[in-house]
């Protein structure tokens, strides 16, 4: 369940961040509602995750996967460009998350 809670936290944060741009500085109601609900949900599920995964590990996974997903979302939803250095950086982030999960003794099975 701990990784399910972390996944929900990540997806909630990505939805909220995507809606933040669409809210047009909180002048549009429904995107603004999604922002508030998304961030509240993200922090709630992150708090559940922290009962069983160390905070540093959980945050590394949350922020790393979140960066990659929000970049992909921005590319498709807002037509934001991703150049080669951005793609390489995201590849390194993914590699870092994999190293933590596969090799670190700090993670909890």
N, C-alpha and C positions, 0 to 999 in steps of 0.2 A: 504493500500500500504506500510505502514511503516514496517510491519513485512515481507512482500514480499521482500522489499529492504534489510532487515536484513538477511533474508534467502539466498538471492543471494550473499551478502557479505560473509557470513559464507561458503557457498559452493565454492565460488571463492578462498577463503583463504585456504580451505582444498585441493582443486585441485592444487593450487600453491605450498603448502607445500609438497604434495605428489610428485609433479614433481621436486621439489628442490632436493630430494634424487636421483631421476632418472637422473637428469642433470649431475651427476658425476662432481661436482664442476664447473658447466657451461662449460663442455667440449663437451656436446651433445646438438646439436642445438634445436631440437623440444621440449625436456623437458625444456630447458632454455627459449624458447619462451613462453611456458605455464606458467612458473614461473612469468615472467614479466607481461604478460597479466592478469594472475590470481590475482597477488597482486595489480595491477593497478585497476582492476575491483572491488576487495574487498574494497579498500580504497574509490573508487568512490561511491559505493553503501552504504558503511558505512557512508559517508558524507551525503548522502540523508536521511538515517535513522535518523541522528542526528538533522534533522530539526524538528522532532516530538517526539523523544524518548530521555530522559535525557542521557547524555554521560555515566554516571556510570552504568546505567541500561543496555544500549545498549552494552557497553563493557563487562559487566558481562555475558550477554547472548551470545555474540559473542565468547568470549574466552572460556566459559564453554562448549558450544555446539561444538565449534571447537576442543577442547581437546578430547572430546569423539569421534567425527567423525574421527579425524586424527589417534587416537589410533586404532579404528576399521579398518580404511583403512590400517594402518601399519600391522595389524594382518593378513588381507587377502592378501594384495598386496605384502608385503615384508616378510611375515612369521615371524613377530616379536611376541614374546610371551607376554601375559598379565597374570600376576599372580594374586592371590586372593587380595592382597593389592591394586593393580592397579584397579581391577574391583570394589572393595569396594570404592575406591577414586572416580572413575567415577560415581558410584551410588550416592555418596554424592554431586558431582557436579551437576548431573541431579536434585537431590532433591533441591539444592540451587536455580537453575534456576526456578524450579516450584514454590518454596516459593516466589521468587521475583515476578513472574508473577501472582500468585494467590492472595497473601496477601499484597504485598507492595502497599502503596498509592503513591509511587514515580513513578510508571509506568503510562503511558498514555493509556487510553482505545481506 
